[in-house]
Amino acid sequence: MSAVTECLILAAGKGSRIASLAAGVPKPLVPVCGVPLLEHVMRSCSEAGIERFVIVAGYRADLIRRWLSDRTIAGASVTLLENPEYHKANGISALVAKAEFNQPFLLLMADHIFAPTTAKALLRQPVADDEVILSVDPKMDRIFDLDDATKVRCKGNLVVEIGKHLSQYDALDTGMFLCSPALFSCLESAKKNGDCSLSDGMRKLAQRRKLRAFDIGGGHWQDVDSPQALEHVERIFERDFSGKQAESLVHA
């Protein structure tokens, strides 16, 4: 099995819930402990072995482009794409990058930070040509804002249901996916009125028994989607996220 070295990062949303702290910048550039969210994600990916980034921006894409132009990533390349329909669900942002991938890739959200070891463990999993592997976390007691989290119900190593409002669930969607390019055809088939979310595509895969669950074990992650979540992450950052990270993202 060839190593997965490519990563798609969705960074298009406006981030209305965290707007009071954003000072007009897009959510991916909101700082956590003085470092933009997107930089945390890219640093962790780089340490996990990612060599090529495809980033889909939308709201204030000009600021993300400018920010990226001031940085280099040792041993990695960056392609920035723009989604003019960023007001739609995140599946549309993923589809903007459809032509960029013909091999398995890591799919991440720009507002989900994680420990590099969590990504490394996922990247070691073999993924079939027609499936997606979703990192799930059964340790729901340690997740901030459980009500807002996307829930999953698993049966063995398969995800059978996914959504924010499941009444019965046994784990959480961490926002980290190891994908075959088959993801894109699932998203296309999930479109309704020209819109679809990642969860819509995942439900299609789950119906086909092609959405596999990967338990992250002791791995750490957190969705930073509100001022309260940001405050929480900054409190726990030293404990859960400040382990040795590759200093590969530097100012040009």
Buried (B, 14 or more C-beta within 10 A) or exposed (E): EEEBBBBBBBBBBBBEBBBEBBEEBBBBBBBBEEEBBBBBBBBBBBBBBBBBBBBBBBBBBEBBEEBBEEBBBEEBEBEBBBBEBBEBBBBBBBBBBBEBBEEBBBBBBBBBBBBBBBBBBBBBBEBEEBBBBBBBBBBEEEBBEEEEBBBBBBEEEBBBBBBEEEEEBBBBBBBBBBBBBBBBEBBBEBBEEEBBBBBBBBBBBBEEEBBBBBBBEEBBBBBBBBBEBBEBBBEBBEEBBEEEBBEBBEEE
